[in-house]
Amino acid sequence: MADVLVVGAGPVGLTFAGELARHGARCRIIDRLLSPSPYCRAIGVTPRTLEVWDDMGVAREMIEVGLWLTGHRSIIQGHPAIDAHGDYSFLPYAHLGLPQDETERVLTRHLGRAGLTVERGVTLVGLYQEAGGVAVQLARADGTVEEAGFRYLVGCDGAHSTVRHALDVGFEGEAIPMTFMLGDVRIAWDLPYGMSLRALRLNEAAPPDLFVAVPLPERGRYRVSTVAPDRLVPTGGTGHGIQAEMPGPSLEDLQAVADDLLPDRPHLSRLRWSVPLQRLPVAVNSHDGSQIRRREGTARL
């Protein structure tokens, strides 16, 4: 029987499961999605993360599918652009640009070499503490439900964590009180490969106008983020994180912000993915409408 159940097969869960296996612990890793997300989402990887991946034996694979982030161009209040380049020669690694889907692909392959596979289409629907461990209920996509026991359960299931809600662990801290829109697009401009761009215009008593483009390994393609106009702000959603249930911004929405903030008005094209990203300045403790019953220190979904 596995000692540990890891819930969530994003970069955190995959890394956690890989390190458990490397140190001899028996574990299972589950994810409610039937297949990994094919979109870039997170991109930046710090030098320290690469050092950890080096210890794990996957740093070289990550570098091969990423690109080095060499600097950034800033356009502030419409003034001429300023380029800045980072010097990381004193470190073993620099900053790497790596789409999250590539990160997950490499880590999943790494798990396979350790004899582990992600159990997909499996959702945690119940958990409670018992002597010496935790008992769980796992629902599969085919409707079957499995009951199992583990010494430990680790929640790596994101901003809307089922594990966190079941244990009544708050989501505390501050957040930017704005909704952003993200998109994966091609941009025709003269920005050197590996450089990001940030355009910013401050407004009195209102959110700033913002356009950020982070390069992806495919030349000419960027993950862009901007503040969403009021007409695109979700009226529903769960208050924080990617609002996958909401319609994403159109290419025209992103182009309008670029035209407004970038003096040369570069052409955006070939939108591959877009989504709203909502961040509110409150701690969110709800469970998206689900009921949690707690009894004598236990938690059930």
C-alpha positions in Angstrom: 0.0 0.0 0.0 1.2 3.5 -0.8 2.4 5.6 2.1 1.4 9.0 0.6 -1.4 10.2 -1.6 -0.5 13.3 -3.6 -3.6 15.2 -4.9 -2.9 17.3 -8.0 -0.5 16.7 -10.9 0.7 20.2 -11.6 4.4 21.1 -11.2 4.2 21.0 -7.4 2.5 17.6 -7.2 4.7 16.1 -9.8 7.8 17.4 -8.1 6.6 16.2 -4.7 5.8 12.7 -6.0 9.1 12.5 -7.8 11.1 13.4 -4.7 9.1 11.0 -2.6 10.0 8.2 -5.0 13.6 9.3 -5.1 13.8 9.0 -1.4 12.2 5.6 -1.2 8.6 6.5 -0.2 5.7 4.7 -1.8 3.1 7.1 -3.2 0.2 7.6 -5.6 -0.5 10.8 -7.5 -4.0 11.6 -8.7 -5.5 14.5 -10.8 -9.2 15.2 -11.6 -8.4 16.2 -15.2 -8.5 13.5 -17.8 -5.5 15.0 -19.6 -2.9 17.7 -18.8 -3.6 21.2 -19.8 -2.0 22.0 -23.1 -1.6 25.8 -22.3 1.4 27.7 -21.1 -0.1 29.4 -18.0 3.0 29.9 -15.7 6.3 30.5 -17.4 9.2 31.8 -15.3 11.6 29.5 -13.6 14.1 30.8 -11.1 17.8 29.8 -10.9 17.1 28.2 -7.5 14.4 26.0 -9.0 16.9 24.9 -11.7 19.3 23.9 -8.9 16.7 21.8 -7.3 15.9 20.2 -10.7 19.6 19.6 -11.2 19.5 17.5 -7.9 16.5 15.6 -9.3 18.2 15.0 -12.6 15.8 16.9 -14.9 17.4 20.3 -15.3 19.0 19.5 -18.7 15.7 18.3 -20.0 14.0 21.5 -18.8 16.6 23.7 -20.4 16.3 21.9 -23.8 12.6 22.8 -24.1 12.8 26.3 -22.6 14.6 29.6 -23.4 16.8 31.8 -21.4 15.1 35.1 -20.3 17.8 37.7 -21.1 16.2 40.9 -19.9 13.2 43.1 -20.3 12.0 46.3 -22.0 10.0 48.9 -20.1 7.7 51.5 -21.5 6.5 53.7 -18.6 3.9 56.5 -19.0 4.6 56.5 -22.7 8.2 57.5 -22.4 10.9 55.9 -24.7 11.6 52.3 -24.1 14.4 51.3 -21.7 16.1 47.9 -22.0 17.6 46.2 -19.0 19.6 43.0 -19.1 20.3 40.7 -16.1 23.8 39.4 -15.3 23.6 35.9 -13.7 27.2 34.9 -14.5 27.8 34.4 -10.8 25.1 31.8 -10.5 25.0 28.2 -11.9 21.8 29.1 -13.8 20.0 32.1 -15.1 16.2 32.7 -15.4 14.5 30.2 -17.7 11.3 30.7 -19.7 9.4 27.4 -19.7 5.7 27.0 -20.3 3.9 25.1 -17.6 2.7 22.4 -20.0 6.3 21.6 -20.9 7.3 21.6 -17.2 4.6 19.0 -16.5 5.5 16.9 -19.5 9.1 16.6 -18.4 8.2 15.9 -14.8 5.6 13.3 -15.8 8.3 11.5 -17.9 10.6 11.7 -14.9 8.0 10.0 -12.7 7.6 7.3 -15.3 11.3 6.5 -15.0 10.6 6.0 -11.3 7.8 3.6 -12.1 5.0 6.1 -11.3 2.1 7.3 -13.4 -0.5 10.0 -12.8 -3.9 8.5 -12.2 -6.1 10.8 -14.2 -9.8 11.4 -14.0 -9.6 10.7 -10.3 -11.2 13.2 -7.9 -10.8 13.3 -4.1 -14.4 13.4 -2.8 -14.0 12.6 0.8 -11.3 12.4 3.5 -11.2 12.0 7.3 -8.5 11.4 9.9 -8.2 8.0 11.5 -5.7 6.3 13.8 -2.3 6.3 12.1 -3.3 8.0 8.9 -6.1 9.3 6.7 -9.0 7.6 4.9 -10.1 8.9 1.5 -12.8 8.4 -1.1 -11.7 8.7 -4.7 -14.2 9.0 -7.5 -13.2 8.0 -11.0 -14.5 9.3 -14.3 -16.4 6.0 -14.9 -18.5 6.6 -11.8 -16.8 4.1 -9.5 -15.6 5.1 -6.0 -12.6 3.8 -4.3 -12.0 3.9 -0.5 -8.3 3.8 0.5 -6.0 4.6 3.4 -2.7 6.4 3.5 -0.3 7.5 6.2 -0.2 11.0 4.7 -2.1 13.0 2.2 -0.6 16.0 0.4 -2.7 18.7 -1.2 -1.1 20.1 -4.4 -4.4 20.9 -6.1 -4.1 24.6 -6.7 -5.9 27.8 -5.7 -9.3 26.1 -5.3 -7.8 23.2 -3.4 -10.2 20.5 -2.4 -7.8 19.4 0.3 -7.5 22.9 1.8 -11.3 23.4 1.8 -11.9 20.0 3.4 -9.5 20.8 6.2 -10.9 24.3 6.6 -7.5 25.9 5.9 -7.9 29.5 4.9 -6.6 31.2 1.8 -5.1 34.2 3.6 -2.9 37.0 2.3 -3.2 40.0 0.0 -3.9 40.0 -3.7 -4.2 42.5 -6.4 -7.8 43.8 -6.6 -8.1 43.5 -10.4 -9.0 41.0 -13.0 -6.5 40.3 -15.7 -6.8 38.7 -19.1 -4.1 36.3 -20.3 -3.4 35.2 -23.9 -0.9 33.2 -25.9 -0.3 35.1 -29.1 2.2 35.9 -31.8 3.5 39.5 -31.9 5.3 41.1 -34.8 7.9 43.5 -33.5 11.6 44.1 -33.0 11.9 42.8 -29.5 15.0 40.5 -29.3 14.5 36.8 -28.6 14.4 36.1 -24.9 13.4 39.6 -23.8 10.1 40.4 -22.1 8.2 43.7 -22.3 6.3 45.7 -19.8 4.2 48.8 -20.6 2.7 50.7 -17.8 0.5 53.8 -17.4 -0.6 54.9 -14.0 -4.1 56.4 -13.5 -5.3 58.6 -10.7 -7.6 56.6 -8.3 -7.9 53.8 -10.8 -6.1 50.6 -11.7 -3.1 51.1 -14.0 -3.1 50.4 -17.7 -0.8 47.5 -18.2 0.6 45.2 -21.0 3.1 42.5 -20.2 4.6 40.1 -22.7 6.8 37.2 -21.7 8.5 35.2 -24.5 7.8 31.6 -25.1 10.3 29.2 -26.7 8.6 29.4 -30.1 10.1 32.5 -31.7 7.6 35.4 -32.0 5.1 33.9 -29.5 4.4 35.4 -26.1 2.2 35.0 -23.1 0.6 38.4 -22.6 -1.3 39.7 -19.6 -3.3 42.9 -19.3 -5.8 44.4 -16.9 -9.3 43.4 -18.2 -11.8 46.2 -19.0 -14.9 46.4 -16.9 -17.0 44.8 -19.6 -14.9 41.6 -19.5 -14.7 41.3 -15.7 -16.4 38.0 -14.6 -19.6 38.4 -12.7 -19.3 34.9 -11.3 -16.2 32.8 -10.7 -14.6 31.8 -7.4 -12.8 35.0 -6.6 -9.2 34.1 -7.2 -7.1 32.2 -9.7 -7.7 31.3 -13.4 -11.4 31.5 -14.2 -11.5 28.6 -16.6 -15.3 28.6 -16.6 -15.4 32.2 -18.0 -14.9 33.1 -21.7 -11.4 34.4 -22.4 -10.6 37.7 -24.0 -10.6 37.9 -27.8 -7.6 38.7 -30.0 -9.2 42.1 -30.6 -9.4 42.7 -26.8 -5.7 42.1 -26.4 -4.8 44.1 -29.6 -6.7 47.1 -28.3 -4.5 47.3 -25.1 -1.4 46.9 -27.2 -2.5 49.7 -29.5 -3.2 51.9 -26.5 0.1 51.4 -24.6 2.7 50.5 -27.2 3.9 53.4 -29.4 4.7 51.2 -32.5 1.3 49.3 -32.2 2.7 45.8 -33.1 0.4 43.3 -34.7 -0.9 40.5 -32.6 -2.1 37.3 -34.3 -2.8 33.6 -33.9 -4.4 33.6 -30.5 -3.8 30.0 -29.2 -5.3 30.4 -25.7 -6.9 33.0 -23.5 -8.5 33.1 -20.0 -9.5 35.6 -17.3 -7.4 35.6 -14.1 -9.1 37.0 -11.1 -7.4 38.3 -7.9 -9.4 39.9 -5.2 -8.0 41.5 -2.0 -9.8 39.0 0.3 -9.2 35.6 1.7 -11.5 33.1 0.0 -12.8 30.2 2.2 -15.9 29.0 0.4 -16.0 25.6 -1.3 -17.7 26.7 -4.6 -21.1 25.7 -3.3 -20.1 22.2 -2.0 -20.9 21.3 1.6 -18.3 20.2 4.1 -19.4 18.3 7.2 -16.9 18.2 10.1 -17.4 15.9 13.1 -15.0 15.2 15.9 -12.0 16.6 14.1 -12.8 14.9 10.8 -13.6 16.5 7.4 -15.9 15.0 4.8 -16.8 16.5 1.4 
